[in-house]
Amino acid sequence: MDVRIGVIQTAREIQLELAPGTDAEELRGRVADAITGKEAVLWLVDRHGHTVAVAGERIAYVEIGAADGERRVGFGAA
């Protein structure tokens, strides 16, 4: 599952590919908790085991998308 996080007053997005099997609903709940202040920091672990922390008060937006395997890329007839 791909996640893109926009951070307030930062031009670049944080882009992560989370481990397969990540629960999207649980992730949405954690993001909501960080944005509303229930949790001060949103902690995420990517598929390589790297840990990323984003201060909840700095989150501008979060996009949760499909994993790379589900994307269609290329040219050709449908």
N, CA, C, O and CB atoms as a CASP TS submission, in Angstrom:
PFRMAT TS
TARGET T0000
AUTHOR 0000-0000-0000
METHOD Language model
MODEL 1
PARENT N/A
ATOM      1  N   MET     1       0.842  -1.158   0.000  1.00  0.00           N
ATOM      2  CA  MET     1       0.000   0.000   0.000  1.00  0.00           C
ATOM      3  C   MET     1       0.897   1.234   0.000  1.00  0.00           C
ATOM      4  O   MET     1       1.837   1.334   0.789  1.00  0.00           O
ATOM      5  CB  MET     1      -0.963  -0.010   1.211  1.00  0.00           C
ATOM      6  N   ASP     2       0.594   2.171  -0.896  1.00  0.00           N
ATOM      7  CA  ASP     2       1.346   3.417  -0.980  1.00  0.00           C
ATOM      8  C   ASP     2       0.684   4.490  -0.136  1.00  0.00           C
ATOM      9  O   ASP     2      -0.542   4.580  -0.068  1.00  0.00           O
ATOM     10  CB  ASP     2       1.465   3.882  -2.436  1.00  0.00           C
ATOM     11  N   VAL     3       1.514   5.305   0.508  1.00  0.00           N
ATOM     12  CA  VAL     3       1.022   6.411   1.328  1.00  0.00           C
ATOM     13  C   VAL     3       1.834   7.650   0.975  1.00  0.00           C
ATOM     14  O   VAL     3       3.063   7.614   0.928  1.00  0.00           O
ATOM     15  CB  VAL     3       1.124   6.083   2.863  1.00  0.00           C
ATOM     16  N   ARG     4       1.121   8.751   0.726  1.00  0.00           N
ATOM     17  CA  ARG     4       1.775  10.040   0.496  1.00  0.00           C
ATOM     18  C   ARG     4       1.255  11.000   1.551  1.00  0.00           C
ATOM     19  O   ARG     4       0.049  11.123   1.763  1.00  0.00           O
ATOM     20  CB  ARG     4       1.506  10.587  -0.960  1.00  0.00           C
ATOM     21  N   ILE     5       2.196  11.683   2.215  1.00  0.00           N
ATOM     22  CA  ILE     5       1.840  12.607   3.287  1.00  0.00           C
ATOM     23  C   ILE     5       2.377  13.982   2.935  1.00  0.00           C
ATOM     24  O   ILE     5       3.575  14.156   2.716  1.00  0.00           O
ATOM     25  CB  ILE     5       2.396  12.126   4.660  1.00  0.00           C
ATOM     26  N   GLY     6       1.480  14.956   2.884  1.00  0.00           N
ATOM     27  CA  GLY     6       1.882  16.339   2.708  1.00  0.00           C
ATOM     28  C   GLY     6       2.131  16.952   4.073  1.00  0.00           C
ATOM     29  O   GLY     6       1.349  16.760   5.003  1.00  0.00           O
ATOM     30  N   VAL     7       3.225  17.690   4.187  1.00  0.00           N
ATOM     31  CA  VAL     7       3.599  18.302   5.460  1.00  0.00           C
ATOM     32  C   VAL     7       3.516  19.820   5.311  1.00  0.00           C
ATOM     33  O   VAL     7       4.011  20.385   4.335  1.00  0.00           O
ATOM     34  CB  VAL     7       5.036  17.859   5.902  1.00  0.00           C
ATOM     35  N   ILE     8       2.895  20.465   6.275  1.00  0.00           N
ATOM     36  CA  ILE     8       2.716  21.916   6.248  1.00  0.00           C
ATOM     37  C   ILE     8       4.064  22.620   6.134  1.00  0.00           C
ATOM     38  O   ILE     8       5.018  22.264   6.827  1.00  0.00           O
ATOM     39  CB  ILE     8       1.972  22.393   7.507  1.00  0.00           C
ATOM     40  N   GLN     9       4.138  23.621   5.257  1.00  0.00           N
ATOM     41  CA  GLN     9       5.314  24.447   5.009  1.00  0.00           C
ATOM     42  C   GLN     9       6.518  23.641   4.525  1.00  0.00           C
ATOM     43  O   GLN     9       7.665  23.994   4.801  1.00  0.00           O
ATOM     44  CB  GLN     9       5.681  25.194   6.263  1.00  0.00           C
ATOM     45  N   THR    10       6.245  22.560   3.804  1.00  0.00           N
ATOM     46  CA  THR    10       7.298  21.752   3.204  1.00  0.00           C
ATOM     47  C   THR    10       6.894  21.458   1.768  1.00  0.00           C
ATOM     48  O   THR    10       5.774  21.016   1.515  1.00  0.00           O
ATOM     49  CB  THR    10       7.539  20.430   4.010  1.00  0.00           C
ATOM     50  N   ALA    11       7.791  21.698   0.837  1.00  0.00           N
ATOM     51  CA  ALA    11       7.471  21.516  -0.585  1.00  0.00           C
ATOM     52  C   ALA    11       7.363  20.042  -0.975  1.00  0.00           C
ATOM     53  O   ALA    11       6.582  19.699  -1.863  1.00  0.00           O
ATOM     54  CB  ALA    11       8.528  22.193  -1.445  1.00  0.00           C
ATOM     55  N   ARG    12       8.119  19.183  -0.340  1.00  0.00           N
ATOM     56  CA  ARG    12       8.136  17.769  -0.724  1.00  0.00           C
ATOM     57  C   ARG    12       7.162  16.961   0.111  1.00  0.00           C
ATOM     58  O   ARG    12       6.878  17.278   1.265  1.00  0.00           O
ATOM     59  CB  ARG    12       9.541  17.193  -0.582  1.00  0.00           C
ATOM     60  N   GLU    13       6.663  15.909  -0.510  1.00  0.00           N
ATOM     61  CA  GLU    13       5.790  14.954   0.184  1.00  0.00           C
ATOM     62  C   GLU    13       6.630  13.822   0.754  1.00  0.00           C
ATOM     63  O   GLU    13       7.732  13.546   0.280  1.00  0.00           O
ATOM     64  CB  GLU    13       4.699  14.395  -0.771  1.00  0.00           C
ATOM     65  N   ILE    14       6.101  13.183   1.758  1.00  0.00           N
ATOM     66  CA  ILE    14       6.693  11.944   2.265  1.00  0.00           C
ATOM     67  C   ILE    14       5.970  10.815   1.552  1.00  0.00           C
ATOM     68  O   ILE    14       4.745  10.720   1.620  1.00  0.00           O
ATOM     69  CB  ILE    14       6.570  11.819   3.850  1.00  0.00           C
ATOM     70  N   GLN    15       6.723   9.957   0.866  1.00  0.00           N
ATOM     71  CA  GLN    15       6.128   8.836   0.141  1.00  0.00           C
ATOM     72  C   GLN    15       6.667   7.542   0.712  1.00  0.00           C
ATOM     73  O   GLN    15       7.877   7.351   0.838  1.00  0.00           O
ATOM     74  CB  GLN    15       6.418   8.929  -1.380  1.00  0.00           C
ATOM     75  N   LEU    16       5.737   6.649   1.058  1.00  0.00           N
ATOM     76  CA  LEU    16       6.109   5.361   1.641  1.00  0.00           C
ATOM     77  C   LEU    16       5.348   4.239   0.956  1.00  0.00           C
ATOM     78  O   LEU    16       4.212   4.412   0.516  1.00  0.00           O
ATOM     79  CB  LEU    16       5.835   5.346   3.157  1.00  0.00           C
ATOM     80  N   GLU    17       5.985   3.107   0.876  1.00  0.00           N
ATOM     81  CA  GLU    17       5.295   1.882   0.466  1.00  0.00           C
ATOM     82  C   GLU    17       5.257   0.997   1.708  1.00  0.00           C
ATOM     83  O   GLU    17       6.287   0.504   2.169  1.00  0.00           O
ATOM     84  CB  GLU    17       6.021   1.157  -0.767  1.00  0.00           C
ATOM     85  N   LEU    18       4.060   0.807   2.235  1.00  0.00           N
ATOM     86  CA  LEU    18       3.910   0.007   3.447  1.00  0.00           C
ATOM     87  C   LEU    18       3.892  -1.476   3.103  1.00  0.00           C
ATOM     88  O   LEU    18       3.703  -1.858   1.948  1.00  0.00           O
ATOM     89  CB  LEU    18       2.625   0.397   4.200  1.00  0.00           C
ATOM     90  N   ALA    19       4.089  -2.291   4.106  1.00  0.00           N
ATOM     91  CA  ALA    19       4.146  -3.744   3.923  1.00  0.00           C
ATOM     92  C   ALA    19       2.818  -4.269   3.375  1.00  0.00           C
ATOM     93  O   ALA    19       1.753  -3.740   3.692  1.00  0.00           O
ATOM     94  CB  ALA    19       4.488  -4.445   5.256  1.00  0.00           C
ATOM     95  N   PRO    20       2.896  -5.319   2.548  1.00  0.00           N
ATOM     96  CA  PRO    20       1.659  -5.936   2.071  1.00  0.00           C
ATOM     97  C   PRO    20       0.826  -6.410   3.260  1.00  0.00           C
ATOM     98  O   PRO    20       1.367  -6.869   4.266  1.00  0.00           O
ATOM     99  CB  PRO    20       1.966  -7.120   1.116  1.00  0.00           C
ATOM    100  N   GLY    21      -0.470  -6.296   3.137  1.00  0.00           N
ATOM    101  CA  GLY    21      -1.349  -6.723   4.212  1.00  0.00           C
ATOM    102  C   GLY    21      -1.627  -5.643   5.241  1.00  0.00           C
ATOM    103  O   GLY    21      -2.314  -5.899   6.231  1.00  0.00           O
ATOM    104  N   THR    22      -1.107  -4.435   5.027  1.00  0.00           N
ATOM    105  CA  THR    22      -1.394  -3.340   5.948  1.00  0.00           C
ATOM    106  C   THR    22      -2.889  -3.047   5.902  1.00  0.00           C
ATOM    107  O   THR    22      -3.476  -2.941   4.824  1.00  0.00           O
ATOM    108  CB  THR    22      -0.563  -2.067   5.591  1.00  0.00           C
ATOM    109  N   ASP    23      -3.494  -2.918   7.061  1.00  0.00           N
ATOM    110  CA  ASP    23      -4.932  -2.670   7.162  1.00  0.00           C
ATOM    111  C   ASP    23      -5.218  -1.187   6.915  1.00  0.00           C
ATOM    112  O   ASP    23      -4.826  -0.342   7.720  1.00  0.00           O
ATOM    113  CB  ASP    23      -5.473  -3.108   8.555  1.00  0.00           C
ATOM    114  N   ALA    24      -5.896  -0.864   5.810  1.00  0.00           N
ATOM    115  CA  ALA    24      -6.179   0.516   5.432  1.00  0.00           C
ATOM    116  C   ALA    24      -7.073   1.209   6.458  1.00  0.00           C
ATOM    117  O   ALA    24      -6.869   2.386   6.756  1.00  0.00           O
ATOM    118  CB  ALA    24      -6.834   0.560   4.057  1.00  0.00           C
ATOM    119  N   GLU    25      -8.050   0.503   6.997  1.00  0.00           N
ATOM    120  CA  GLU    25      -8.950   1.116   7.980  1.00  0.00           C
ATOM    121  C   GLU    25      -8.210   1.465   9.269  1.00  0.00           C
ATOM    122  O   GLU    25      -8.450   2.519   9.857  1.00  0.00           O
ATOM    123  CB  GLU    25     -10.123   0.175   8.288  1.00  0.00           C
ATOM    124  N   GLU    26      -7.322   0.592   9.705  1.00  0.00           N
ATOM    125  CA  GLU    26      -6.536   0.852  10.908  1.00  0.00           C
ATOM    126  C   GLU    26      -5.604   2.040  10.661  1.00  0.00           C
ATOM    127  O   GLU    26      -5.407   2.870  11.548  1.00  0.00           O
ATOM    128  CB  GLU    26      -5.725  -0.409  11.323  1.00  0.00           C
ATOM    129  N   LEU    27      -5.030   2.121   9.457  1.00  0.00           N
ATOM    130  CA  LEU    27      -4.158   3.236   9.101  1.00  0.00           C
ATOM    131  C   LEU    27      -4.945   4.551   9.100  1.00  0.00           C
ATOM    132  O   LEU    27      -4.467   5.562   9.613  1.00  0.00           O
ATOM    133  CB  LEU    27      -3.509   2.995   7.719  1.00  0.00           C
ATOM    134  N   ARG    28      -6.139   4.535   8.529  1.00  0.00           N
ATOM    135  CA  ARG    28      -6.979   5.743   8.533  1.00  0.00           C
ATOM    136  C   ARG    28      -7.276   6.203   9.960  1.00  0.00           C
ATOM    137  O   ARG    28      -7.274   7.402  10.241  1.00  0.00           O
ATOM    138  CB  ARG    28      -8.297   5.482   7.780  1.00  0.00           C
ATOM    139  N   GLY    29      -7.527   5.272  10.840  1.00  0.00           N
ATOM    140  CA  GLY    29      -7.772   5.612  12.236  1.00  0.00           C
ATOM    141  C   GLY    29      -6.563   6.247  12.895  1.00  0.00           C
ATOM    142  O   GLY    29      -6.695   7.212  13.649  1.00  0.00           O
ATOM    143  N   ARG    30      -5.387   5.709  12.614  1.00  0.00           N
ATOM    144  CA  ARG    30      -4.155   6.263  13.183  1.00  0.00           C
ATOM    145  C   ARG    30      -3.881   7.662  12.653  1.00  0.00           C
ATOM    146  O   ARG    30      -3.434   8.537  13.394  1.00  0.00           O
ATOM    147  CB  ARG    30      -2.967   5.350  12.878  1.00  0.00           C
ATOM    148  N   VAL    31      -4.153   7.872  11.349  1.00  0.00           N
ATOM    149  CA  VAL    31      -3.980   9.196  10.753  1.00  0.00           C
ATOM    150  C   VAL    31      -4.958  10.180  11.400  1.00  0.00           C
ATOM    151  O   VAL    31      -4.577  11.293  11.763  1.00  0.00           O
ATOM    152  CB  VAL    31      -4.193   9.142   9.210  1.00  0.00           C
ATOM    153  N   ALA    32      -6.207   9.768  11.541  1.00  0.00           N
ATOM    154  CA  ALA    32      -7.217  10.635  12.169  1.00  0.00           C
ATOM    155  C   ALA    32      -6.817  10.994  13.594  1.00  0.00           C
ATOM    156  O   ALA    32      -6.987  12.139  14.012  1.00  0.00           O
ATOM    157  CB  ALA    32      -8.596   9.948  12.169  1.00  0.00           C
ATOM    158  N   ASP    33      -6.290  10.035  14.342  1.00  0.00           N
ATOM    159  CA  ASP    33      -5.851  10.301  15.714  1.00  0.00           C
ATOM    160  C   ASP    33      -4.714  11.320  15.735  1.00  0.00           C
ATOM    161  O   ASP    33      -4.667  12.179  16.615  1.00  0.00           O
ATOM    162  CB  ASP    33      -5.406   8.997  16.397  1.00  0.00           C
ATOM    163  N   ALA    34      -3.795  11.228  14.768  1.00  0.00           N
ATOM    164  CA  ALA    34      -2.676  12.175  14.709  1.00  0.00           C
ATOM    165  C   ALA    34      -3.159  13.571  14.328  1.00  0.00           C
ATOM    166  O   ALA    34      -2.688  14.561  14.888  1.00  0.00           O
ATOM    167  CB  ALA    34      -1.618  11.693  13.706  1.00  0.00           C
ATOM    168  N   ILE    35      -4.085  13.659  13.389  1.00  0.00           N
ATOM    169  CA  ILE    35      -4.571  14.967  12.943  1.00  0.00           C
ATOM    170  C   ILE    35      -5.403  15.651  14.018  1.00  0.00           C
ATOM    171  O   ILE    35      -5.313  16.867  14.192  1.00  0.00           O
ATOM    172  CB  ILE    35      -5.395  14.818  11.667  1.00  0.00           C
ATOM    173  N   THR    36      -6.206  14.887  14.735  1.00  0.00           N
ATOM    174  CA  THR    36      -7.069  15.472  15.765  1.00  0.00           C
ATOM    175  C   THR    36      -6.361  15.708  17.088  1.00  0.00           C
ATOM    176  O   THR    36      -6.935  16.322  17.987  1.00  0.00           O
ATOM    177  CB  THR    36      -8.252  14.587  15.994  1.00  0.00           C
ATOM    178  N   GLY    37      -5.135  15.237  17.227  1.00  0.00           N
ATOM    179  CA  GLY    37      -4.368  15.483  18.440  1.00  0.00           C
ATOM    180  C   GLY    37      -4.446  14.382  19.476  1.00  0.00           C
ATOM    181  O   GLY    37      -3.858  14.511  20.549  1.00  0.00           O
ATOM    182  N   LYS    38      -5.164  13.291  19.184  1.00  0.00           N
ATOM    183  CA  LYS    38      -5.208  12.173  20.138  1.00  0.00           C
ATOM    184  C   LYS    38      -3.836  11.529  20.286  1.00  0.00           C
ATOM    185  O   LYS    38      -3.469  11.051  21.360  1.00  0.00           O
ATOM    186  CB  LYS    38      -6.238  11.118  19.689  1.00  0.00           C
ATOM    187  N   GLU    39      -3.084  11.525  19.186  1.00  0.00           N
ATOM    188  CA  GLU    39      -1.694  11.057  19.189  1.00  0.00           C
ATOM    189  C   GLU    39      -0.844  12.197  18.642  1.00  0.00           C
ATOM    190  O   GLU    39      -1.207  12.805  17.635  1.00  0.00           O
ATOM    191  CB  GLU    39      -1.510   9.731  18.332  1.00  0.00           C
ATOM    192  N   ALA    40       0.278  12.495  19.285  1.00  0.00           N
ATOM    193  CA  ALA    40       1.124  13.609  18.853  1.00  0.00           C
ATOM    194  C   ALA    40       1.903  13.290  17.579  1.00  0.00           C
ATOM    195  O   ALA    40       2.207  14.182  16.788  1.00  0.00           O
ATOM    196  CB  ALA    40       2.091  13.983  19.960  1.00  0.00           C
ATOM    197  N   VAL    41       2.224  12.009  17.389  1.00  0.00           N
ATOM    198  CA  VAL    41       3.078  11.601  16.272  1.00  0.00           C
ATOM    199  C   VAL    41       2.454  10.424  15.544  1.00  0.00           C
ATOM    200  O   VAL    41       1.945   9.492  16.168  1.00  0.00           O
ATOM    201  CB  VAL    41       4.494  11.238  16.765  1.00  0.00           C
ATOM    202  N   LEU    42       2.497  10.473  14.214  1.00  0.00           N
ATOM    203  CA  LEU    42       2.092   9.340  13.381  1.00  0.00           C
ATOM    204  C   LEU    42       3.354   8.551  13.041  1.00  0.00           C
ATOM    205  O   LEU    42       4.238   9.052  12.346  1.00  0.00           O
ATOM    206  CB  LEU    42       1.337   9.816  12.072  1.00  0.00           C
ATOM    207  N   TRP    43       3.432   7.329  13.528  1.00  0.00           N
ATOM    208  CA  TRP    43       4.576   6.454  13.259  1.00  0.00           C
ATOM    209  C   TRP    43       4.175   5.454  12.189  1.00  0.00           C
ATOM    210  O   TRP    43       3.134   4.806  12.296  1.00  0.00           O
ATOM    211  CB  TRP    43       5.055   5.721  14.555  1.00  0.00           C
ATOM    212  N   LEU    44       5.017   5.327  11.138  1.00  0.00           N
ATOM    213  CA  LEU    44       4.785   4.363  10.073  1.00  0.00           C
ATOM    214  C   LEU    44       6.071   3.593   9.806  1.00  0.00           C
ATOM    215  O   LEU    44       7.169   4.132   9.947  1.00  0.00           O
ATOM    216  CB  LEU    44       4.287   5.066   8.786  1.00  0.00           C
ATOM    217  N   VAL    45       5.928   2.327   9.421  1.00  0.00           N
ATOM    218  CA  VAL    45       7.065   1.491   9.062  1.00  0.00           C
ATOM    219  C   VAL    45       6.868   1.046   7.619  1.00  0.00           C
ATOM    220  O   VAL    45       5.847   0.447   7.283  1.00  0.00           O
ATOM    221  CB  VAL    45       7.208   0.260  10.029  1.00  0.00           C
ATOM    222  N   ASP    46       7.862   1.344   6.754  1.00  0.00           N
ATOM    223  CA  ASP    46       7.728   0.961   5.346  1.00  0.00           C
ATOM    224  C   ASP    46       8.050  -0.514   5.148  1.00  0.00           C
ATOM    225  O   ASP    46       8.414  -1.210   6.096  1.00  0.00           O
ATOM    226  CB  ASP    46       8.642   1.821   4.467  1.00  0.00           C
ATOM    227  N   ARG    47       7.917  -0.983   3.922  1.00  0.00           N
ATOM    228  CA  ARG    47       8.097  -2.409   3.653  1.00  0.00           C
ATOM    229  C   ARG    47       9.534  -2.882   3.831  1.00  0.00           C
ATOM    230  O   ARG    47       9.790  -4.085   3.875  1.00  0.00           O
ATOM    231  CB  ARG    47       7.645  -2.719   2.259  1.00  0.00           C
ATOM    232  N   HIS    48      10.481  -1.935   3.935  1.00  0.00           N
ATOM    233  CA  HIS    48      11.884  -2.283   4.156  1.00  0.00           C
ATOM    234  C   HIS    48      12.261  -2.232   5.632  1.00  0.00           C
ATOM    235  O   HIS    48      13.401  -2.520   5.996  1.00  0.00           O
ATOM    236  CB  HIS    48      12.784  -1.349   3.366  1.00  0.00           C
ATOM    237  N   GLY    49      11.301  -1.864   6.483  1.00  0.00           N
ATOM    238  CA  GLY    49      11.556  -1.806   7.907  1.00  0.00           C
ATOM    239  C   GLY    49      12.000  -0.447   8.416  1.00  0.00           C
ATOM    240  O   GLY    49      12.313  -0.311   9.598  1.00  0.00           O
ATOM    241  N   HIS    50      12.037   0.576   7.545  1.00  0.00           N
ATOM    242  CA  HIS    50      12.406   1.920   7.978  1.00  0.00           C
ATOM    243  C   HIS    50      11.227   2.564   8.693  1.00  0.00           C
ATOM    244  O   HIS    50      10.084   2.468   8.244  1.00  0.00           O
ATOM    245  CB  HIS    50      12.855   2.787   6.775  1.00  0.00           C
ATOM    246  N   THR    51      11.515   3.217   9.800  1.00  0.00           N
ATOM    247  CA  THR    51      10.479   3.866  10.586  1.00  0.00           C
ATOM    248  C   THR    51      10.478   5.365  10.303  1.00  0.00           C
ATOM    249  O   THR    51      11.529   6.006  10.278  1.00  0.00           O
ATOM    250  CB  THR    51      10.683   3.596  12.090  1.00  0.00           C
ATOM    251  N   VAL    52       9.274   5.915  10.090  1.00  0.00           N
ATOM    252  CA  VAL    52       9.109   7.339   9.808  1.00  0.00           C
ATOM    253  C   VAL    52       8.117   7.910  10.815  1.00  0.00           C
ATOM    254  O   VAL    52       7.082   7.303  11.093  1.00  0.00           O
ATOM    255  CB  VAL    52       8.623   7.578   8.335  1.00  0.00           C
ATOM    256  N   ALA    53       8.438   9.070  11.352  1.00  0.00           N
ATOM    257  CA  ALA    53       7.549   9.757  12.281  1.00  0.00           C
ATOM    258  C   ALA    53       7.173  11.110  11.696  1.00  0.00           C
ATOM    259  O   ALA    53       8.025  11.834  11.180  1.00  0.00           O
ATOM    260  CB  ALA    53       8.213   9.922  13.677  1.00  0.00           C
ATOM    261  N   VAL    54       5.884  11.445  11.782  1.00  0.00           N
ATOM    262  CA  VAL    54       5.404  12.743  11.318  1.00  0.00           C
ATOM    263  C   VAL    54       4.577  13.349  12.448  1.00  0.00           C
ATOM    264  O   VAL    54       3.665  12.710  12.971  1.00  0.00           O
ATOM    265  CB  VAL    54       4.561  12.613   9.989  1.00  0.00           C
ATOM    266  N   ALA    55       4.899  14.578  12.817  1.00  0.00           N
ATOM    267  CA  ALA    55       4.130  15.257  13.856  1.00  0.00           C
ATOM    268  C   ALA    55       2.708  15.475  13.348  1.00  0.00           C
ATOM    269  O   ALA    55       2.510  16.019  12.261  1.00  0.00           O
ATOM    270  CB  ALA    55       4.794  16.615  14.256  1.00  0.00           C
ATOM    271  N   GLY    56       1.730  15.055  14.127  1.00  0.00           N
ATOM    272  CA  GLY    56       0.339  15.166  13.717  1.00  0.00           C
ATOM    273  C   GLY    56      -0.080  16.579  13.387  1.00  0.00           C
ATOM    274  O   GLY    56      -0.873  16.787  12.468  1.00  0.00           O
ATOM    275  N   GLU    57       0.429  17.548  14.108  1.00  0.00           N
ATOM    276  CA  GLU    57       0.058  18.943  13.876  1.00  0.00           C
ATOM    277  C   GLU    57       0.629  19.499  12.571  1.00  0.00           C
ATOM    278  O   GLU    57       0.217  20.570  12.125  1.00  0.00           O
ATOM    279  CB  GLU    57       0.526  19.794  15.034  1.00  0.00           C
ATOM    280  N   ARG    58       1.573  18.781  11.953  1.00  0.00           N
ATOM    281  CA  ARG    58       2.209  19.234  10.714  1.00  0.00           C
ATOM    282  C   ARG    58       1.618  18.568   9.470  1.00  0.00           C
ATOM    283  O   ARG    58       1.996  18.922   8.353  1.00  0.00           O
ATOM    284  CB  ARG    58       3.698  18.964  10.774  1.00  0.00           C
ATOM    285  N   ILE    59       0.710  17.625   9.636  1.00  0.00           N
ATOM    286  CA  ILE    59       0.145  16.897   8.497  1.00  0.00           C
ATOM    287  C   ILE    59      -0.867  17.779   7.769  1.00  0.00           C
ATOM    288  O   ILE    59      -1.834  18.258   8.362  1.00  0.00           O
ATOM    289  CB  ILE    59      -0.522  15.575   8.964  1.00  0.00           C
ATOM    290  N   ALA    60      -0.628  17.984   6.468  1.00  0.00           N
ATOM    291  CA  ALA    60      -1.545  18.758   5.634  1.00  0.00           C
ATOM    292  C   ALA    60      -2.582  17.835   4.995  1.00  0.00           C
ATOM    293  O   ALA    60      -3.770  18.156   4.963  1.00  0.00           O
ATOM    294  CB  ALA    60      -0.770  19.535   4.544  1.00  0.00           C
ATOM    295  N   TYR    61      -2.126  16.684   4.485  1.00  0.00           N
ATOM    296  CA  TYR    61      -3.018  15.701   3.872  1.00  0.00           C
ATOM    297  C   TYR    61      -2.336  14.344   3.827  1.00  0.00           C
ATOM    298  O   TYR    61      -1.115  14.240   3.945  1.00  0.00           O
ATOM    299  CB  TYR    61      -3.435  16.144   2.453  1.00  0.00           C
ATOM    300  N   VAL    62      -3.138  13.315   3.656  1.00  0.00           N
ATOM    301  CA  VAL    62      -2.628  11.952   3.522  1.00  0.00           C
ATOM    302  C   VAL    62      -3.387  11.275   2.386  1.00  0.00           C
ATOM    303  O   VAL    62      -4.617  11.296   2.356  1.00  0.00           O
ATOM    304  CB  VAL    62      -2.777  11.148   4.863  1.00  0.00           C
ATOM    305  N   GLU    63      -2.657  10.678   1.459  1.00  0.00           N
ATOM    306  CA  GLU    63      -3.261   9.887   0.390  1.00  0.00           C
ATOM    307  C   GLU    63      -2.878   8.433   0.610  1.00  0.00           C
ATOM    308  O   GLU    63      -1.700   8.107   0.752  1.00  0.00           O
ATOM    309  CB  GLU    63      -2.804  10.384  -1.024  1.00  0.00           C
ATOM    310  N   ILE    64      -3.866   7.572   0.638  1.00  0.00           N
ATOM    311  CA  ILE    64      -3.638   6.138   0.795  1.00  0.00           C
ATOM    312  C   ILE    64      -4.063   5.481  -0.503  1.00  0.00           C
ATOM    313  O   ILE    64      -5.215   5.603  -0.919  1.00  0.00           O
ATOM    314  CB  ILE    64      -4.424   5.545   2.028  1.00  0.00           C
ATOM    315  N   GLY    65      -3.131   4.781  -1.146  1.00  0.00           N
ATOM    316  CA  GLY    65      -3.428   4.196  -2.445  1.00  0.00           C
ATOM    317  C   GLY    65      -3.089   2.732  -2.525  1.00  0.00           C
ATOM    318  O   GLY    65      -2.708   2.104  -1.537  1.00  0.00           O
ATOM    319  N   ALA    66      -3.234   2.201  -3.718  1.00  0.00           N
ATOM    320  CA  ALA    66      -2.979   0.789  -3.986  1.00  0.00           C
ATOM    321  C   ALA    66      -1.481   0.507  -3.995  1.00  0.00           C
ATOM    322  O   ALA    66      -0.664   1.409  -4.175  1.00  0.00           O
ATOM    323  CB  ALA    66      -3.607   0.371  -5.323  1.00  0.00           C
ATOM    324  N   ALA    67      -1.146  -0.739  -3.802  1.00  0.00           N
ATOM    325  CA  ALA    67       0.250  -1.173  -3.870  1.00  0.00           C
ATOM    326  C   ALA    67       0.714  -1.189  -5.314  1.00  0.00           C
ATOM    327  O   ALA    67      -0.105  -1.200  -6.233  1.00  0.00           O
ATOM    328  CB  ALA    67       0.428  -2.567  -3.232  1.00  0.00           C
ATOM    329  N   ASP    68       2.041  -1.191  -5.522  1.00  0.00           N
ATOM    330  CA  ASP    68       2.608  -1.177  -6.873  1.00  0.00           C
ATOM    331  C   ASP    68       2.075  -2.297  -7.749  1.00  0.00           C
ATOM    332  O   ASP    68       1.847  -2.091  -8.941  1.00  0.00           O
ATOM    333  CB  ASP    68       4.107  -1.273  -6.802  1.00  0.00           C
ATOM    334  N   GLY    69       1.878  -3.453  -7.193  1.00  0.00           N
ATOM    335  CA  GLY    69       1.415  -4.600  -7.965  1.00  0.00           C
ATOM    336  C   GLY    69       0.038  -4.401  -8.562  1.00  0.00           C
ATOM    337  O   GLY    69      -0.328  -5.090  -9.514  1.00  0.00           O
ATOM    338  N   GLU    70      -0.728  -3.475  -8.023  1.00  0.00           N
ATOM    339  CA  GLU    70      -2.072  -3.241  -8.510  1.00  0.00           C
ATOM    340  C   GLU    70      -2.148  -2.132  -9.541  1.00  0.00           C
ATOM    341  O   GLU    70      -3.219  -1.881 -10.093  1.00  0.00           O
ATOM    342  CB  GLU    70      -2.968  -2.921  -7.372  1.00  0.00           C
ATOM    343  N   ARG    71      -1.040  -1.466  -9.813  1.00  0.00           N
ATOM    344  CA  ARG    71      -1.008  -0.391 -10.794  1.00  0.00           C
ATOM    345  C   ARG    71      -0.844  -0.977 -12.183  1.00  0.00           C
ATOM    346  O   ARG    71      -0.211  -2.017 -12.365  1.00  0.00           O
ATOM    347  CB  ARG    71       0.127   0.603 -10.487  1.00  0.00           C
ATOM    348  N   ARG    72      -1.420  -0.298 -13.156  1.00  0.00           N
ATOM    349  CA  ARG    72      -1.248  -0.713 -14.543  1.00  0.00           C
ATOM    350  C   ARG    72      -0.407   0.330 -15.243  1.00  0.00           C
ATOM    351  O   ARG    72      -0.752   1.512 -15.249  1.00  0.00           O
ATOM    352  CB  ARG    72      -2.619  -0.903 -15.260  1.00  0.00           C
ATOM    353  N   VAL    73       0.701  -0.100 -15.837  1.00  0.00           N
ATOM    354  CA  VAL    73       1.608   0.804 -16.507  1.00  0.00           C
ATOM    355  C   VAL    73       1.919   0.229 -17.878  1.00  0.00           C
ATOM    356  O   VAL    73       2.068  -0.982 -18.041  1.00  0.00           O
ATOM    357  CB  VAL    73       2.902   1.026 -15.679  1.00  0.00           C
ATOM    358  N   GLY    74       2.015   1.106 -18.850  1.00  0.00           N
ATOM    359  CA  GLY    74       2.435   0.659 -20.176  1.00  0.00           C
ATOM    360  C   GLY    74       1.492   1.126 -21.268  1.00  0.00           C
ATOM    361  O   GLY    74       0.531   1.861 -21.038  1.00  0.00           O
ATOM    362  N   PHE    75       1.810   0.670 -22.452  1.00  0.00           N
ATOM    363  CA  PHE    75       1.039   1.033 -23.629  1.00  0.00           C
ATOM    364  C   PHE    75       0.445  -0.226 -24.208  1.00  0.00           C
ATOM    365  O   PHE    75       0.978  -1.321 -24.025  1.00  0.00           O
ATOM    366  CB  PHE    75       1.908   1.772 -24.676  1.00  0.00           C
ATOM    367  N   GLY    76      -0.653  -0.067 -24.901  1.00  0.00           N
ATOM    368  CA  GLY    76      -1.258  -1.226 -25.541  1.00  0.00           C
ATOM    369  C   GLY    76      -2.755  -1.128 -25.537  1.00  0.00           C
ATOM    370  O   GLY    76      -3.337  -0.236 -24.920  1.00  0.00           O
ATOM    371  N   ALA    77      -3.361  -2.038 -26.220  1.00  0.00           N
ATOM    372  CA  ALA    77      -4.823  -2.068 -26.312  1.00  0.00           C
ATOM    373  C   ALA    77      -5.418  -2.604 -25.021  1.00  0.00           C
ATOM    374  O   ALA    77      -4.843  -3.464 -24.354  1.00  0.00           O
ATOM    375  CB  ALA    77      -5.281  -2.926 -27.508  1.00  0.00           C
ATOM    376  N   ALA    78      -6.553  -2.084 -24.699  1.00  0.00           N
ATOM    377  CA  ALA    78      -7.226  -2.498 -23.471  1.00  0.00           C
ATOM    378  C   ALA    78      -7.990  -3.774 -23.667  1.00  0.00           C
ATOM    379  O   ALA    78      -8.619  -4.266 -22.730  1.00  0.00           O
ATOM    380  CB  ALA    78      -8.155  -1.421 -22.984  1.00  0.00           C
TER
END
